[in-house]
Amino acid sequence: MAAFHLQHHHPSGDPRRLFQRLAVLSSLSILCFSLVYLLTGCCETGLTEKSESKFSNFLVSVWSERNGTSSAPDDGDLEANSTGKEWTATRRLPQALIIGVKKGGTRALLEFLRLHPDIRALGSEPHFFDRHYARGLDWYRSMMPKALEGQIVMEKTPRYFVTVETPARIHEMSRDVKLIVVVRDPVTRAISDYTQIISKTPDIPRFESLAFKNQSTGQIDSLWSPLWIGLYAQHLERWLAWFPRSQIHLVSGEKLITDPAGELGKVQDFLGLQRIVTDKHFYFNKTKGFPCLKKPEGSSKPHCLGKTKGRTHASIDPQVLQKLRDFYKPHNQRFYQMAGQDFGWQ
């Protein structure tokens, strides 16, 4: 009997233990459901955007940056944070746009910004405001990645900066949208543009014959697209008719290469974000002549931009280059005055 009483459990303990186990299982079920829901919401995009980080790392990084802790949220925190904001991912129209310029460094800037946990950026270029505007804002919204409240949704389409209709169209969508333009020495940019063109159509005429209306007189063909894009003052003037200068942030394409952390810091300030992307995220790749991202979490290799970035430019006659610099000089000076910033182009 003594042995029996030693092995016998108090009957009132069984329901208590059973209740505790059910409570634990219930909490785990809620946590798993919440994670699956957010996974399908936060990591999905409307286009063929590739995810660059694991969801778990994303969730923990978002939580830690906002709450100053290195631990992940528990199941209750997934429903609402301390300010009462819902942890529900939705598709929204962008609050920021990288609008230009082509071959200025827009892809690099986008990839660098995507490191920030409070930025949700579309990987592809939707070309909504220049090519697909007739499809409507609902279609445009459906292209955006899902984002949590407090995250900034953005996309990049460099053609927007030079397309006449886009400032008015973007203003109609949102008069508060923040606009980012990456600018680069227009002569170097034009050569880079031409280099990309000949990589796709190698049988086109030489740069010199396309850049001049008449080579013997030296008259520049400013309507040739690689040269026309570099008339930054002309394009910026059109945007300033719709948006205040304070809503347009200019990024130096040259400094984005030599000091990516510095330029990213200014962009994060402009977007009203904490400076999370810093120099610890970059290293300089001497082969490409370009900054690359250090080894991302969960990856065995550092991340550099594709093979088309940092390629060798076409060789151009030095006299032609000087004529182009002379041509752009007054345009650059006017741009510096409008921008309130001297980019130091020769």
Buried (B, 14 or more C-beta within 10 A) or exposed (E): EEEEEEEEEEEEEEEEEEEEEEEEEEEEEBBEEBBEBBBEBBBEBBBEBEEBBBBEEBBBBBBBBBEEEEEBBEBEBBEEBEEEEEBBBEBBBBBBBBBBBBBBBBBBBBBBBBBBBBBBBBBBBBBBBBEEBEEEEEBBBEBBBBBBBEBBBBBBBBBBBBBEEBBEBBBEBEEEBBBBBBBBBBBBBBBBBBBBBBEEEEEEEEBEEBBBEEEEEEEBBBEBBBBBBBBBBBBBEBBEEBBEEEBBBBBBBBBBBEBBBEBBBBBBEBBEBEEBBBEEBBBEBEEBEBBBBEEBEEEEEEEBBEEEBBBEEBEBEEEBBEBBBEBBEEBBEBBBEBBEEEBEBE
